[in-house]
Amino acid sequence: TTRDGLLGNQFNYKSALKGADGKFYFGGIDGLIAFNPNISEQTSSCLSVYFSKFRIYNQEITVHTPGSPLTKRIEHTNKIVLNHDQNNISFEVALLNYSTSNADRYEYKLEPIDNEWIKADHDRSISYAKLPTGSYTLYVRAADNAKQHAPVAMRALHIIILPPWWASVWAFL
């Protein structure tokens, strides 16, 4: 299907051919597909997980956003420190797998909030609203559905939400 990298899902009737070179050719509405069935797919077994976007209150935050908590791009960030009024956050996750990207599945968990892994939808978005002040770790793990015993990739992001000034240690002192 198109999820596996084909141009389209609809092919023309009687539009298949086996060439002298051993390749199979299939004609479809969206173009011509050719492949050699004797060559196995050379894919990396390594699946990588990245945070591709970071949002606070549905506004995308980058390193260049005024007042940004990011000191480097979200893809390379391992820790985020947020103010108490930046507690509605969301992330987009990118799963890099060069075989069939839609065959991948991922789950996430925010410790200590979530007790179990949450299976994610295909939109690859993770959101949390009104997080109380504290320290959290967001874990995202992914696996390739096409491979039964493929290794699982994992990514962790440490998130700290600071208390407001009136609830800080200095205010209590």
Accessible surface in RSA format (square Angstrom, percent):
REM  Atomic radii and reference values for relative SASA: ProtOr
REM  Chains: A
REM  Algorithm: Lee & Richards
REM  Probe-radius: 1.40
REM  Slices: 20
REM RES _ NUM      All-atoms   Total-Side   Main-Chain    Non-polar    All polar
REM                ABS   REL    ABS   REL    ABS   REL    ABS   REL    ABS   REL
RES THR A   1    71.18  50.6  56.46  57.2  14.71  35.1  57.11  76.7  14.07  21.3
RES THR A   2    67.49  48.0  51.76  52.5  15.73  37.5  32.84  44.1  34.64  52.4
RES ARG A   3   145.49  61.1 137.57  70.1   7.93  18.9  41.55  56.8 103.94  63.0
RES ASP A   4    81.97  57.4  60.16  59.9  21.81  51.6  19.10  44.9  62.87  62.7
RES GLY A   5    65.23  80.4   0.00   N/A  65.23  80.4  35.67  97.9  29.56  66.2
RES LEU A   6    60.68  33.8  52.39  37.5   8.29  20.8  52.60  36.9   8.08  21.7
RES LEU A   7   102.68  57.2  79.86  57.1  22.82  57.4  83.82  58.9  18.86  50.8
RES GLY A   8     8.34  10.3   0.00   N/A   8.34  10.3   5.26  14.4   3.08   6.9
RES ASN A   9    97.95  67.5  65.57  63.4  32.38  78.0  30.26  72.8  67.70  65.4
RES GLN A  10   116.48  65.1 111.30  81.3   5.18  12.3  35.92  76.5  80.55  61.1
RES PHE A  11    83.80  41.9  58.84  36.4  24.96  65.0  58.86  35.7  24.94  71.4
RES ASN A  12    76.91  53.0  65.22  63.0  11.69  28.1  20.28  48.8  56.63  54.7
RES TYR A  13   190.08  88.7 161.58  91.9  28.50  74.2 131.91  99.1  58.17  71.7
RES LYS A  14   176.06  85.9 129.77  79.6  46.29 110.2  87.06  78.4  89.00  94.8
RES SER A  15    38.55  32.6  18.41  24.6  20.15  46.4  27.50  58.6  11.05  15.5
RES ALA A  16    66.62  61.3  39.10  60.3  27.51  62.6  39.47  55.6  27.15  71.9
RES LEU A  17   117.49  65.4 108.38  77.5   9.11  22.9 115.15  80.9   2.35   6.3
RES LYS A  18   140.44  68.5 115.90  71.1  24.53  58.4  60.22  54.2  80.22  85.4
RES GLY A  19    14.83  18.3   0.00   N/A  14.83  18.3  10.50  28.8   4.33   9.7
RES ALA A  20   123.69 113.7  69.96 108.0  53.74 122.2  83.42 117.5  40.27 106.7
RES ASP A  21    88.86  62.2  55.99  55.7  32.87  77.7  51.15 120.4  37.71  37.6
RES GLY A  22    14.69  18.1   0.00   N/A  14.69  18.1  14.12  38.7   0.57   1.3
RES LYS A  23    81.97  40.0  81.97  50.3   0.00   0.0  28.79  25.9  53.18  56.6
RES PHE A  24    61.75  30.9  61.75  38.3   0.00   0.0  61.75  37.4   0.00   0.0
RES TYR A  25    52.95  24.7  52.80  30.0   0.15   0.4  33.74  25.4  19.22  23.7
RES PHE A  26    68.60  34.3  68.60  42.5   0.00   0.0  68.60  41.6   0.00   0.0
RES GLY A  27    12.61  15.6   0.00   N/A  12.61  15.6  12.61  34.6   0.00   0.0
RES GLY A  28    13.67  16.9   0.00   N/A  13.67  16.9   3.03   8.3  10.64  23.8
RES ILE A  29   109.96  62.6  79.71  59.4  30.25  72.9  84.57  60.9  25.39  68.9
RES ASP A  30    87.54  61.3  59.34  59.1  28.21  66.7  18.48  43.5  69.06  68.9
RES GLY A  31    31.84  39.3   0.00   N/A  31.84  39.3  28.95  79.5   2.89   6.5
RES LEU A  32   114.11  63.6  91.07  65.2  23.04  57.9  91.10  64.0  23.01  61.9
RES ILE A  33    28.02  15.9  26.26  19.6   1.76   4.3  28.02  20.2   0.00   0.0
RES ALA A  34    50.16  46.1  20.67  31.9  29.49  67.1  20.71  29.2  29.45  78.0
RES PHE A  35    93.65  46.9  87.29  54.1   6.36  16.5  93.65  56.8   0.00   0.0
RES ASN A  36    39.67  27.4  28.71  27.7  10.96  26.4   5.19  12.5  34.47  33.3
RES PRO A  37    64.13  46.7  30.45  27.8  33.68 122.4  37.11  30.6  27.02 167.9
RES ASN A  38   127.57  88.0  92.08  89.0  35.49  85.5  30.54  73.5  97.03  93.8
RES ILE A  39   121.80  69.3 103.89  77.4  17.92  43.2 106.84  76.9  14.96  40.6
RES SER A  40    80.52  68.0  64.81  86.5  15.71  36.2  54.48 116.0  26.04  36.5
RES GLU A  41   124.14  71.3  90.25  68.3  33.89  80.7  52.69 101.9  71.45  58.3
RES GLN A  42   157.55  88.1 124.89  91.3  32.66  77.8  56.75 120.8 100.80  76.4
RES THR A  43    44.89  31.9  13.96  14.2  30.93  73.7  10.95  14.7  33.94  51.3
RES SER A  44    62.50  52.8  44.52  59.4  17.98  41.4  40.94  87.2  21.56  30.2
RES SER A  45    72.00  60.8  61.23  81.7  10.78  24.8  29.69  63.2  42.32  59.3
RES CYS A  46    84.65  64.0  71.44  79.7  13.21  31.0  29.91  75.8  54.74  59.0
RES LEU A  47    12.32   6.9   4.11   2.9   8.21  20.6   4.27   3.0   8.05  21.7
RES SER A  48    33.45  28.3  29.18  38.9   4.27   9.8  11.27  24.0  22.18  31.1
RES VAL A  49    10.36   6.8   0.39   0.3   9.97  24.0   0.39   0.3   9.97  27.0
RES TYR A  50    79.44  37.1  79.44  45.2   0.00   0.0  38.44  28.9  41.00  50.5
RES PHE A  51     0.03   0.0   0.03   0.0   0.00   0.0   0.03   0.0   0.00   0.0
RES SER A  52    38.97  32.9  28.46  38.0  10.50  24.2  22.42  47.7  16.55  23.2
RES LYS A  53    75.03  36.6  73.53  45.1   1.50   3.6  32.64  29.4  42.39  45.2
RES PHE A  54     0.78   0.4   0.34   0.2   0.44   1.1   0.34   0.2   0.44   1.3
RES ARG A  55    51.19  21.5  51.10  26.0   0.09   0.2   5.83   8.0  45.36  27.5
RES ILE A  56    13.71   7.8  11.42   8.5   2.29   5.5  11.42   8.2   2.29   6.2
RES TYR A  57   113.66  53.1  95.60  54.4  18.05  47.0  82.55  62.0  31.11  38.3
RES ASN A  58   124.02  85.5 103.75 100.3  20.28  48.8  21.63  52.0 102.40  99.0
RES GLN A  59   121.50  67.9 120.68  88.2   0.81   1.9  38.86  82.7  82.63  62.7
RES GLU A  60    80.84  46.4  59.61  45.1  21.23  50.6  20.09  38.9  60.75  49.6
RES ILE A  61    19.17  10.9  16.24  12.1   2.93   7.1  16.24  11.7   2.93   7.9
RES THR A  62    58.31  41.5  55.42  56.2   2.88   6.9  50.51  67.8   7.80  11.8
RES VAL A  63    50.45  33.2  35.62  32.2  14.83  35.7  35.62  31.0  14.83  40.2
RES HIS A  64   166.94  91.2 138.93  96.6  28.00  71.6  98.57 101.6  68.37  79.6
RES THR A  65    39.52  28.1  31.03  31.5   8.50  20.3  28.46  38.2  11.06  16.7
RES PRO A  66   129.71  94.5 101.21  92.3  28.50 103.6 113.03  93.3  16.69 103.7
RES GLY A  67    73.52  90.7   0.00   N/A  73.52  90.7  43.76 120.1  29.76  66.7
RES SER A  68    28.08  23.7   2.13   2.8  25.94  59.8   3.26   6.9  24.82  34.8
RES PRO A  69    30.39  22.1   3.94   3.6  26.45  96.1  16.60  13.7  13.79  85.7
RES LEU A  70     9.86   5.5   1.75   1.3   8.11  20.4   2.82   2.0   7.04  18.9
RES THR A  71   126.21  89.8  96.52  97.8  29.69  70.8  80.01 107.5  46.20  69.8
RES LYS A  72   104.84  51.1 101.32  62.2   3.51   8.4  58.38  52.5  46.46  49.5
RES ARG A  73   143.62  60.3 140.12  71.4   3.51   8.3  55.11  75.3  88.51  53.6
RES ILE A  74    10.81   6.1   9.02   6.7   1.78   4.3   9.02   6.5   1.78   4.8
RES GLU A  75    42.30  24.3  36.84  27.9   5.46  13.0  15.80  30.6  26.50  21.6
RES HIS A  76   109.01  59.6  98.13  68.2  10.87  27.8  67.17  69.2  41.84  48.7
RES THR A  77     5.55   3.9   5.55   5.6   0.00   0.0   5.55   7.5   0.00   0.0
RES ASN A  78    96.39  66.5  90.56  87.5   5.82  14.0  28.47  68.5  67.91  65.6
RES LYS A  79   117.11  57.1  99.64  61.1  17.47  41.6  46.50  41.9  70.61  75.2
RES ILE A  80     1.14   0.7   0.50   0.4   0.64   1.5   1.14   0.8   0.00   0.0
RES VAL A  81    62.30  41.0  51.04  46.2  11.26  27.1  51.04  44.3  11.26  30.5
RES LEU A  82     1.09   0.6   0.54   0.4   0.55   1.4   1.09   0.8   0.00   0.0
RES ASN A  83    78.25  54.0  77.15  74.6   1.10   2.7   8.70  20.9  69.55  67.2
RES HIS A  84    65.08  35.6  58.96  41.0   6.12  15.7  43.05  44.4  22.03  25.6
RES ASP A  85    84.70  59.3  73.57  73.2  11.13  26.3  30.05  70.7  54.65  54.5
RES GLN A  86    33.24  18.6  33.24  24.3   0.00   0.0   8.56  18.2  24.68  18.7
RES ASN A  87    27.32  18.8  27.32  26.4   0.00   0.0   0.03   0.1  27.29  26.4
RES ASN A  88    34.50  23.8  32.59  31.5   1.91   4.6  10.37  25.0  24.13  23.3
RES ILE A  89     4.66   2.6   0.73   0.5   3.93   9.5   2.40   1.7   2.26   6.1
RES SER A  90    11.38   9.6  11.08  14.8   0.30   0.7   8.94  19.0   2.44   3.4
RES PHE A  91     1.61   0.8   1.05   0.6   0.56   1.5   1.52   0.9   0.09   0.3
RES GLU A  92    46.74  26.8  46.74  35.4   0.00   0.0   4.18   8.1  42.56  34.7
RES VAL A  93     5.25   3.5   0.00   0.0   5.25  12.6   0.00   0.0   5.25  14.2
RES ALA A  94    29.78  27.4  25.28  39.0   4.50  10.2  29.78  41.9   0.00   0.0
RES LEU A  95    12.21   6.8   0.00   0.0  12.21  30.7   0.00   0.0  12.21  32.8
RES LEU A  96    71.81  40.0  69.36  49.6   2.45   6.1  70.25  49.3   1.56   4.2
RES ASN A  97    12.62   8.7   3.61   3.5   9.01  21.7   0.79   1.9  11.83  11.4
RES TYR A  98   174.55  81.5 145.11  82.6  29.44  76.6 119.19  89.6  55.36  68.2
RES SER A  99    28.39  24.0   7.29   9.7  21.10  48.6   6.68  14.2  21.71  30.4
RES THR A 100    27.71  19.7  26.66  27.0   1.05   2.5  26.03  35.0   1.68   2.5
RES SER A 101    53.97  45.6  50.69  67.6   3.28   7.6  25.41  54.1  28.55  40.0
RES ASN A 102    65.48  45.2  55.83  54.0   9.65  23.2   4.76  11.4  60.73  58.7
RES ALA A 103    25.37  23.3  15.75  24.3   9.62  21.9  23.95  33.7   1.42   3.8
RES ASP A 104     4.01   2.8   0.03   0.0   3.98   9.4   0.00   0.0   4.01   4.0
RES ARG A 105   124.12  52.1 119.55  60.9   4.58  10.9  51.51  70.4  72.62  44.0
RES TYR A 106     5.69   2.7   1.41   0.8   4.28  11.1   2.27   1.7   3.42   4.2
RES GLU A 107    23.09  13.3  23.09  17.5   0.00   0.0   2.78   5.4  20.32  16.6
RES TYR A 108    27.54  12.9  27.54  15.7   0.00   0.0   1.88   1.4  25.66  31.6
RES LYS A 109    30.94  15.1  30.94  19.0   0.00   0.0   1.35   1.2  29.59  31.5
RES LEU A 110     0.58   0.3   0.58   0.4   0.00   0.0   0.58   0.4   0.00   0.0
RES GLU A 111    67.81  38.9  66.43  50.3   1.37   3.3  19.37  37.5  48.44  39.5
RES PRO A 112    99.29  72.4  75.50  68.8  23.79  86.5  81.39  67.2  17.90 111.3
RES ILE A 113    79.07  45.0  55.14  41.1  23.93  57.7  59.80  43.1  19.26  52.3
RES ASP A 114    24.14  16.9  15.91  15.8   8.23  19.5   5.67  13.4  18.47  18.4
RES ASN A 115   138.26  95.3 107.91 104.3  30.35  73.1  30.73  74.0 107.53 103.9
RES GLU A 116   135.86  78.0 128.64  97.3   7.22  17.2  45.00  87.0  90.86  74.2
RES TRP A 117    63.07  25.3  42.06  20.4  21.02  49.3  31.63  16.9  31.44  51.0
RES ILE A 118    64.88  36.9  61.63  45.9   3.25   7.8  64.88  46.7   0.00   0.0
RES LYS A 119   167.95  81.9 147.11  90.3  20.84  49.6  90.32  81.3  77.63  82.7
RES ALA A 120    27.01  24.8   0.46   0.7  26.55  60.4   3.77   5.3  23.24  61.6
RES ASP A 121   107.46  75.3  96.97  96.5  10.49  24.8  22.65  53.3  84.80  84.6
RES HIS A 122   143.03  78.2 124.89  86.8  18.14  46.4  89.82  92.6  53.21  61.9
RES ASP A 123   100.31  70.3  71.88  71.5  28.44  67.2  46.18 108.7  54.13  54.0
RES ARG A 124    41.26  17.3  41.26  21.0   0.00   0.0  17.10  23.4  24.16  14.6
RES SER A 125    42.04  35.5  28.49  38.0  13.55  31.2  14.97  31.9  27.07  37.9
RES ILE A 126     0.24   0.1   0.00   0.0   0.24   0.6   0.24   0.2   0.00   0.0
RES SER A 127    73.28  61.9  52.67  70.3  20.61  47.5  37.09  79.0  36.19  50.7
RES TYR A 128    28.97  13.5  22.55  12.8   6.41  16.7  26.98  20.3   1.99   2.4
RES ALA A 129    74.83  68.8  50.76  78.3  24.07  54.8  50.76  71.5  24.07  63.8
RES LYS A 130   164.69  80.3 149.02  91.4  15.67  37.3  92.21  83.0  72.48  77.2
RES LEU A 131     7.05   3.9   5.38   3.8   1.67   4.2   5.58   3.9   1.47   4.0
RES PRO A 132    83.09  60.6  72.09  65.7  11.01  40.0  83.09  68.6   0.00   0.0
RES THR A 133    61.90  44.0  42.39  43.0  19.51  46.5  14.40  19.3  47.50  71.8
RES GLY A 134    30.98  38.2   0.00   N/A  30.98  38.2  30.39  83.4   0.59   1.3
RES SER A 135    62.81  53.1  44.90  59.9  17.91  41.3  36.65  78.0  26.16  36.7
RES TYR A 136    10.76   5.0   8.48   4.8   2.27   5.9   6.92   5.2   3.84   4.7
RES THR A 137    28.61  20.3  28.36  28.8   0.24   0.6  10.69  14.4  17.92  27.1
RES LEU A 138     0.33   0.2   0.33   0.2   0.00   0.0   0.33   0.2   0.00   0.0
RES TYR A 139    58.57  27.3  58.57  33.3   0.00   0.0  24.94  18.7  33.63  41.5
RES VAL A 140     0.00   0.0   0.00   0.0   0.00   0.0   0.00   0.0   0.00   0.0
RES ARG A 141    72.09  30.3  71.62  36.5   0.47   1.1   7.74  10.6  64.35  39.0
RES ALA A 142     1.64   1.5   0.00   0.0   1.64   3.7   1.64   2.3   0.00   0.0
RES ALA A 143     5.76   5.3   5.76   8.9   0.00   0.0   5.76   8.1   0.00   0.0
RES ASP A 144     6.90   4.8   4.65   4.6   2.25   5.3   3.69   8.7   3.21   3.2
RES ASN A 145    77.84  53.7  54.87  53.0  22.98  55.3  22.92  55.2  54.92  53.1
RES ALA A 146    71.89  66.1  32.20  49.7  39.69  90.3  43.71  61.6  28.18  74.7
RES LYS A 147    70.51  34.4  62.30  38.2   8.21  19.6  62.05  55.8   8.46   9.0
RES GLN A 148   162.82  91.0 127.77  93.4  35.05  83.5  45.81  97.5 117.01  88.7
RES HIS A 149   178.18  97.4 144.35 100.3  33.84  86.6 106.50 109.8  71.68  83.4
RES ALA A 150    21.62  19.9   3.47   5.4  18.15  41.3   8.85  12.5  12.78  33.8
RES PRO A 151    82.63  60.2  69.03  62.9  13.60  49.4  80.97  66.9   1.66  10.3
RES VAL A 152    87.01  57.3  57.73  52.3  29.28  70.6  58.08  50.5  28.93  78.5
RES ALA A 153    16.66  15.3   8.78  13.6   7.88  17.9  16.43  23.1   0.23   0.6
RES MET A 154   104.44  54.1  69.80  46.2  34.64  82.5  51.45  43.7  53.00  70.2
RES ARG A 155    33.45  14.0  29.91  15.2   3.55   8.4  23.77  32.5   9.69   5.9
RES ALA A 156    43.43  39.9  32.70  50.5  10.73  24.4  32.83  46.2  10.60  28.1
RES LEU A 157     0.19   0.1   0.00   0.0   0.19   0.5   0.19   0.1   0.00   0.0
RES HIS A 158    61.03  33.4  59.54  41.4   1.48   3.8  42.93  44.2  18.10  21.1
RES ILE A 159     1.48   0.8   1.48   1.1   0.00   0.0   1.48   1.1   0.00   0.0
RES ILE A 160    39.80  22.6  39.80  29.6   0.00   0.0  39.80  28.7   0.00   0.0
RES ILE A 161     2.35   1.3   0.35   0.3   2.00   4.8   0.35   0.3   2.00   5.4
RES LEU A 162    73.94  41.2  73.79  52.8   0.15   0.4  73.94  51.9   0.00   0.0
RES PRO A 163    57.32  41.8  45.32  41.3  12.00  43.6  45.32  37.4  12.00  74.6
RES PRO A 164    16.23  11.8  14.97  13.6   1.26   4.6  16.23  13.4   0.00   0.0
RES TRP A 165   192.73  77.3 181.75  88.0  10.98  25.8 167.64  89.4  25.09  40.7
RES TRP A 166   145.69  58.5 132.27  64.0  13.42  31.5 110.76  59.1  34.93  56.7
RES ALA A 167    38.38  35.3  27.09  41.8  11.29  25.7  27.46  38.7  10.92  28.9
RES SER A 168    24.33  20.6  23.51  31.4   0.82   1.9  19.36  41.2   4.97   7.0
RES VAL A 169   109.37  72.0 105.61  95.6   3.76   9.1 106.93  92.9   2.44   6.6
RES TRP A 170   208.09  83.5 193.50  93.7  14.58  34.2 165.06  88.0  43.03  69.8
RES ALA A 171    50.98  46.9  11.27  17.4  39.71  90.3  23.70  33.4  27.28  72.3
RES PHE A 172   161.06  80.6 128.69  79.7  32.37  84.2 132.32  80.2  28.74  82.3
RES LEU A 173   157.85  87.9  99.05  70.9  58.80 147.8 113.86  80.0  43.99 118.4
END  Absolute sums over single chains surface
CHAIN  1 A    11393.2       9045.5       2347.7       6429.3       4964.0
END  Absolute sums over all chains
TOTAL         11393.2       9045.5       2347.7       6429.3       4964.0
